[in-house]
Amino acid sequence: MSDNHAPPRIHSGMFAWSRRRRRARLVKRGLPADWMPWLEALPFVSQLTQKDQHRLHALICVFLAEKDFEGCDGLEMRDKIRVIIAAQACLLILNLDHLFYQKVNTILVYPSVFRHRSQQVTSGGVIENREHTNLGEAWPNGPIVLAWDHAYQGGRNPNDGQNTVFHEFAHKLDMLDGITDGIPPLTLAHEEDAWRKRMNTAMVRHREMVERGSPVFLDDYGATHPAEFFAVATEMFFERPLDLRKREAEVYDLLKTFYRQDPAARSAKAE
Ligand SMILES: [Zn+2]
């Protein structure tokens, strides 16, 4: 396994010890009671067992204390915004660890779709300024950027299979090993090889169907890059897991292994 594909390292010594103590204090303090209605309004929260809900609350406590949220374009940052975004982000690491978000420092939140300016070098060597609108972005060594109205609706509506918070935080998990390739950090090298092959097969099939114009279950956008395939599959894994398991069993299985969660079993129980 190359260094680039190493799983997140566990820091040891005094630093880790004091961080553990600080986190334990945060978790013990818990979440304010008046935040609970915001969490209870998220359908995925009600599907979690009591034990998993407590774990999610503990993750949220630490996440909110350690990550910076900034409102952009006049958006005033409020607890409700922080809590609803944190809850969705922490669902992904419910059975992982905060280490998986060690490269998430700042979350920039716009009221709605935002403009993004970039420079691109054309084939003729000319630098072009481009501008487009976006709902979310994840920068490899930078912030996550979200549109609040979509982050809010995405958390409350699991039926559309679209969730920008899941999507952008999945990118951050993918980026953790330094390469944005649709392969999140896996524990063992042989797991990574198997993952790459199986995910690639599913993505190639998806891309061929998109190119033929055949109806596809996962979002078309997943056909553009393996990293996007992982991100859109993650959205579906947490939003419509029963359908994903039925339509893309291989993909469901790979995500279940990585996230160490079985949301289809949770949904089946809730039905
Ligand atoms: Zn993406």
Boltz pocket constraint, residues with backbone or C-beta under 6 A from the ligand:
constraints:
  - pocket:
      binder: B
      contacts: [[A, 167], [A, 171], [A, 227], [A, 228], [A, 231]]
      max_distance: 6.0
